[in-house]
Amino acid sequence: MAPSSVFTRRIMGIETEYGITCTQDGSRRLSPDDSARYLFRPVVEQYQASNIFTPNSSRLYLDVGSHPEVATPECDSVRQLLTYDLAGDAILNELAIDAEQRLAREGIGGEISLFKNNVDSLGNSYGCHENYLVARDVVLKALSMQLVPFLITRQLICGAGKIYRPHPASPSKDYGLGFCISQRADHVWDAVSSATTRSRPIINTRDEPHADSHRFRRLHVIVGDSTIAQPTTRLKIGSTLLVLEMLEAKTPGLDFDFADPSRAIRDIARDITGTTPIALADGTHTNALAVQRTFLDAATAYYANRTPDPDLAAALDLWQRTLDAIDSGQLHEVGTEIDWIIKYQLIQRYQHSQNLPLDHPKLLRLDLAYHDIRPGRGLGSILAQKNLMDTFISDQDIASAVTQAPTTTRAHARGKFLHAIKGSDIPASVDWTRCAISRPEPASVDMLDPFQTDYPELDELINTITGAP
């Protein structure tokens, strides 16, 4: 029997910040700030705010630094989470198309591009945060410290990849020109901290559960890359879920104490073989491939006694094949499934065919175009159309997720409220744990259990809005 603190059904979410630019004929047309204002203009006109919950129960807002951001609704399966992550791309893409049309009508012109990546040309970084619900009786800092070695080496199996160019202002200027398997590795300085911007940690420990604080905590992972390939995203979330479950269940043999986590994460990012020696606190050494093998072997044994889950099984299979491909040097074996490998091989082919240096502008544009979320323009979608990138979430499921909330979590209740107030003249407010109206009489409903799909008090509030008996 698993301990009470082990969740085999878990609430999860992804927060994605996007890069934005407006160009015309290859030159910048608008600043990122002006581009973001055009993007959010219809949102502000409709809601008088740039921080809203959309009809599918996601949170859409404009973050610091002119970064559009989407936080998925609460999801309870890997496939559901991936679907709503992709729905976030679709929501922002529709706003970008609308912005381009307005720019054309107003005689300004330009193309709005949204990039699902983690670093801009000046070296500024923005995040892709993962959220996992854990029980209140879990000691979050202790759990986080156990999880850190896995997350430091996880980039080997689910990094997004990038061309790295030394920059005087870069925190990793001591590394030379080369290919990085992770975009976020250079921008993380602490293992565990309550800060998110001043000193970015791998795990943020701020106690903000967005739920009943007597029952739940929120594990906030901020080290991951934004991923384009659907199999990579499934592997990123699925592997972390299994490791989290194992650590909660006190599975032995998973303790690694890195002597210098911030150095380790940067060294690993620059080694596509996964064999760079990583110093441990006891004076011995290991490497990323060995650490990941240890976690994979434990996860495979753990899953054999767990409730079957097809997406976790698929993640385990890809995890195994990815480590085998890296170990053997046969990267093409997962060359349509793992983001950094897809991009690395793409850049290599183009570099060699054109005889270009790695920092040539054409290769840097290729690197960036991989993350453009516009269908038919972003390289990710083009590769998928040519069967050079695997997909398994249907366009129909993504389209449905744009307008409809998940039905198996608290997001379902919030979604009903959001649809009820749409078009209503009753002032209303919504956040993760509360829905409220201020007329005809002020009323609010707290929703503190993210596993609960319906709240009778909220149904009464909805009836007030719609006039139903």
QUIZISUL-V598282 format. One record per backbone hydrogen bond with DSSP energy under -0.5 kcal/mol. CO is the residue of the C=O (numbers start at 1). NH is the residue of the N-H. Records with the same first field share a line. If there is no record, write none. Layout:
BEGIN
CO->NH + NH
END
This chain:
BEGIN
3->6
5->7 + 135
6->8
11->133
12->75
13->131
14->16 + 72
15->129
16->70
19->115
21->113
22->29 + 30
23->111
24->27
27->24
30->22
31->35
32->36
33->37
34->38
35->39
36->40
37->41
38->41
40->44
41->45
42->46
43->47
44->48
50->62
52->60
54->57
58->54 + 60
59->71
60->52
61->63 + 69
63->66 + 67
66->68
67->63
68->18
69->61
70->16 + 72
71->59
75->12
77->81
78->82
79->83
80->84
81->85
82->86
83->87
84->88
85->89
86->90
87->91
88->92
89->93
90->94
91->95
92->96
93->97
94->98
95->99
96->100
97->101
98->102
99->103
100->104
101->105
102->106
103->108 + 109
104->107
111->23 + 113
113->21
114->116 + 373
115->19 + 117
118->126
120->123
124->120
127->17
129->15
130->221
131->13
132->219
134->217
135->138
138->140
139->143
140->144
141->145
142->146
143->147
144->148
145->149
147->151
148->152
149->153
150->154
151->155
153->156
154->157 + 158
155->159
159->340
162->164 + 180
163->165
164->178
167->170
170->173
172->175
178->164
180->162
181->161
184->187
185->188
190->202
191->202 + 203
193->205
195->201
197->200
200->189 + 190
202->222 + 223
203->193
204->220
206->208
211->213
212->215 + 216
215->136
217->134
218->220
219->132 + 221
220->204 + 222
221->130
224->128
229->233
230->234
231->235
232->236
233->237
234->238
235->239
236->240
237->241
238->242
239->243
240->244
241->245
242->246
243->247
244->248
245->249
246->251
247->250
254->256
256->258
257->281
260->264
261->265
262->266
263->267
264->268
265->269
266->270
267->270
268->271
269->181
271->274
274->289
278->286
279->259 + 260
280->283
284->280
286->278
287->291
288->292
289->293
290->294
291->295
292->296
293->297
294->298
295->299
296->300
297->301
298->302
299->303
300->304
302->305
303->306
309->313
310->314
311->315
312->316
313->317
314->318
315->319
316->320
317->321
318->322
319->323
320->324
321->325
322->326
323->327
324->328
325->329 + 330
329->331
330->333
331->334
332->335
334->337 + 338
336->390
337->339
338->342
339->343
340->344
341->345
342->346
343->347
344->348
345->349
346->350
347->351
348->352
349->353
350->354
351->355 + 356
357->360
360->363 + 364
361->365
362->366
363->367
364->368
365->369
366->370
368->371
369->372 + 379
370->380
371->116
373->375
374->377 + 378
378->382
379->383
380->384
381->385
382->386
383->388 + 389
384->387
390->230 + 231
392->394
394->398
395->399
396->400
397->401
398->402
399->403
400->403 + 404
409->412
410->413 + 414
411->415
412->416
413->417
414->418
415->419
416->420
417->421
418->422
421->424
425->427
427->438 + 439
429->436
433->447
434->431
435->445
436->429
437->443
443->437
445->435
448->212 + 450
449->452
450->410
455->458 + 459
456->460
457->461
458->462
459->463
460->464
461->465
462->466
463->467 + 468
END
